[in-house]
Amino acid sequence: REVQALIRAGQSAEEVDAATGWELERVRRFEGPVLAEREHVVGLAKAASVRAQGRTDGSHTLDRRVRERLQTRGVEDVAWDAARTDQQGPWTVVVAFTAGGRERRAAWHYDAQDRSIEALDDEARWLSEDEQALPGGLAGHPLLGTSTATDEANDLMATMRARRQRRQRPRAAYGPGR
C-alpha cells in the first residue's frame, strides 16, 4: 500500500525504489494499476465541464478549452498527469507544455465525486476559465508569454493574482453584512 500511495502521489518507480530500498522490478509490479488509475482520472478531469458563456449543454470540457487556448499559443504537444497525496482529498491534475520558449505547467484540483475542477494557478485559470470570468475578458488580449505583449500580459496576470487573493481572504475579514 505504501508503494502504491507513493506512485499515486506522483512519484516514479525509480523514485520509489530510491525512497524505499525496494528493487525496481518489485516496485514495477505495483506500478501498473496505479498508473492506469492516474490516467483514468486525467480522462475524467479532461471531460469535466467548464463554464462557457451562453452554453449550458456541458459541451465545453476542460480538454476542449485547454486545447483551444493552447492552439492560440501555437502549442500542440502537451502532457497530462494526475496525482493524489491524500486518499480522501481531491486529485491534482497537471498539464505540462512548452510556450514562449519555457516549460509551463497548469494545475487543477479535480473532485471525482462531484466531477468538479478548480484552477490552482494563474496558468490553469487562463487555460480553463470562461473569458467572461476573467478580468476584462480575454477578447483582444495578446497571447501570454509573447515578448511583444509583455506589459499587457503582466497586467492581466497581476489582475488574476489580485482576484485569487481576494477569493482566498476569509469571509470574516469583510466585516458584518457583506
Secondary structure as GFF3:
##gff-version 3
##sequence-region A 1 178
A	DSSP	alpha_helix	2	8	.	.	.	ID=ss1
A	DSSP	alpha_helix	13	20	.	.	.	ID=ss2
A	DSSP	alpha_helix	24	46	.	.	.	ID=ss3
A	DSSP	alpha_helix	62	72	.	.	.	ID=ss4
A	DSSP	beta_strand	78	83	.	.	.	ID=ss5
A	DSSP	beta_strand	91	99	.	.	.	ID=ss6
A	DSSP	beta_strand	102	111	.	.	.	ID=ss7
A	DSSP	beta_strand	116	119	.	.	.	ID=ss8
A	DSSP	alpha_helix	122	128	.	.	.	ID=ss9
A	DSSP	three_ten_helix	131	133	.	.	.	ID=ss10
A	DSSP	three_ten_helix	147	149	.	.	.	ID=ss11
A	DSSP	alpha_helix	150	168	.	.	.	ID=ss12
A	DSSP	three_ten_helix	171	174	.	.	.	ID=ss13
###
